[in-house]
Amino acid sequence: MLIKVLGCSTAFPGLKTYNQSFLIEFDNGDLGLVDCGEDTPKALIHHNVNVKKIKWLYASHRHSDHIGGIPRFALSRYDFFNFPTHYSQGNYAPILFGKKQVLDEIWTAVKGPLATLQNIEGTLETFFEPVPVKDFFMWDDWKFKLIQQVHVVSDAEIMPSFGLIISKEGH
């Protein structure tokens, strides 16, 4: 496995820096993306990454510097020749991993640019295969364990925000 840091800047990066995101390349050639902030699509271009080769995206929480690039990412992968309404109607849509609370909030945050397509109304399932994660998900024998982070407390509630611990037997 190779982890490439696409961005490690603040929520408000400069002209030559990008929001925090990580590209994971597995031994089998699959690509995964951890977070997709507003500048992540530009970072992918900068690093010559073909977004159509990314098999999955993990969303840690709903802040725009972690999910704000999802509309551009999704539209760059969408099948505009066939206008599918559900990810099962083609092979264009990556898996979207995240805690259920995070996935439930993502569509509200990104729906503006994605809801209206030619003759159809888009949903999260139009662009992604959402997979709610309870404790962990697996890819290429690697375990991605979700860890609750105290990132923002609002009205005495912790905003759903989950980091990852990545492990594999023998590593």
Secondary structure, 3 states (H helix, E strand, C coil): CEEEEEECCCCCCCCCCCCCEEEEECCCCCEEEECCCCCHHHHHHHCCCCHHHEEEEECCCCCHHHHCCHHHHHHHHCCCCCCCCCHHHCCCCCEEEECHHHHHHHHHHHHHHHCEECCEECCHHHHCEEEECCCEEEECCEEEEEEECCCCEECCEECCCEEEEEECCCC
